Amino acid sequence: MTTPMTTQLAASVVIFSEAEAMRSGAGFWSNNEGWTVLTNATLFTPEECRTLGRPLTLTDLPDANWMDFSDAERAGLAAKIKAVLIEDGFAVALAPDRRWYWADEQDRDEVSIGEYHAENMAWRDLAESRRHVLEDAGPDHDGVFSAVTSSMQMARQNKHVWRDAFTVLHTASREGEEHDLRVCGCGFGAYFEWVDQRGTPVGDAFTAVDFDQVEATLPLIVHASPTPGSI
């Protein structure tokens, strides 16, 4: 039996556009009101997301997409913070080496090497450096920008357009051996993996990584003991 409460719990997805949120402060979609604030947004069920697609009125905003309600408040606040920082003359951009950086408007064209794998890490450090501006404007940036990045997002950032593509993101040393973290594949089939210097995968593939703790994802390397008589 379906009750109003179970129906409400099932409807747990909203449509969000960061571009619209940064432009107008109303980045959530309502079937009745159009773009609005989160409290007035239309809630959809996961099944509706799969079968209905987005309303046709959203075709002019390519970044508009489904978002779990649990992530929506943070996304709206992040958009507000970004808008304040951009108004202050600063922004985050992708350098030619496919890493992110932050800079003021005058210095952006001079940057050739980025500092961050994850875009949110650049926004987080920029927000911290301009804390006084954000405090004057109102939004609290603490805990808003996460260093967790999906493999699909990282593959897109590195322009993976074919399934066999891979990009090395980080090199770590353990027990005197170097291992590379790389993102492989593209689209929904993208994944992260650690490989040794021979290119052999170490541990299982995974689809999200926290770049604040990236080396914690490197599996413990267990060396097999030689069998008797093998030496």
Buried (B, 14 or more C-beta within 10 A) or exposed (E): EEEEEEEEEBBBBBBBBBBBBBBEBBBBBBEEEEBBBBEEBBBBBEEBBEEEEBEEEBEEBEEBBBBEBEBBEBBBBBBBBBBBBEEBEBBBBBBEEBBBBBBEEEEBEEBEEBBBBBBBBBBBBBBEEBEEBBEEBEBEBEEBBBBBBBBBBBBBBBEBEEEEBBBEBBEBEBEEEEBBBBBBBBEEEBBBBBBBEEEEEBBEEEBBBEBEEBEEBBEEEEEEEEEEEEE
